Amino acid sequence: MVVLEFLLKLDRQFFLAINGWHSPFFDEIMYVLSQKLVWAPLYAILLIMLWLVYRRNFWYIVPLIILLVTLTDQVSVVLFKDIFHRLRPCHEPSLEGMVQLVRGQCGGKFGFISSHAANTFGVAIFAGSLLKVRFKWLLPVLIFWASIVCYSRVYLGVHYPGDVIVGALVGSISGYFILLLFKWIMSRTTAKQ
């Protein structure tokens, strides 16, 4: 219990430090980086790259990506937010007046774990691992992209650092699990040919 209290206190201190580094310029950048539709071109490019590398097996990948995003999204809500009920910092009464929100947007009541973190890290690990056979530089770039999205969520005042760290871990494990599923499907498909 003492360790948990220490971790929660540390999480809160890191949150207040990161959330306190505001400027009008970075407010706008972090707001944009946190918007899901902003990344649609990146997702389209990843799909094109996956098609170029896995043409024959591309139609196995698309449903697996849908499964991955559904999995990370549902796990973050059903197994974490709905069970732990940890308030987002912007809803936390003890932080009232200390949280800097950009455009007054806070999100749902609970924040542990971050769905943004789980989704972006899941996609980064899955797509980056599949594409590293041709584009070795891509996996680190996608992990950097997912990390920036996570940072933006703390900066914007809607998640604690622990929310995004655990979300990133859940997303990474999910992405790796779906990658193993893809490899299993490929082994079964190859064995039948």
Stockholm file with secondary structure:
# STOCKHOLM 1.0

chainA/1-193         MVVLEFLLKLDRQFFLAINGWHSPFFDEIMYVLSQKLVWAPLYAILLIMLWLVYRRNFWYIVPLIILLVTLTDQVSVVLFKDIFHRLRPCHEPSLEGMVQLVRGQCGGKFGFISSHAANTFGVAIFAGSLLKVRFKWLLPVLIFWASIVCYSRVYLGVHYPGDVIVGALVGSISGYFILLLFKWIMSRTTAKQ
#=GR chainA/1-193 SS CHHHHHHHHHHHHHHHHHHTCCCHHHHHHHHHHTCGGGGHHHHHHHHHHHHHHSGGGHHHHHHHHHHHHHHHHHIIIIIIIHHHCCBCGGGCGGGTTTCCCSTTCCCSSBCSSCHHHHHHHHHHHHHHHHHTTTCTTHHHHHHHHHHHHHHHHHHTTSCCHHHHHHHHHHHHHHHHHHHHHHHHHHHHHHHHC
#=GC SS_cons         CHHHHHHHHHHHHHHHHHHTCCCHHHHHHHHHHTCGGGGHHHHHHHHHHHHHHSGGGHHHHHHHHHHHHHHHHHIIIIIIIHHHCCBCGGGCGGGTTTCCCSTTCCCSSBCSSCHHHHHHHHHHHHHHHHHTTTCTTHHHHHHHHHHHHHHHHHHTTSCCHHHHHHHHHHHHHHHHHHHHHHHHHHHHHHHHC
//
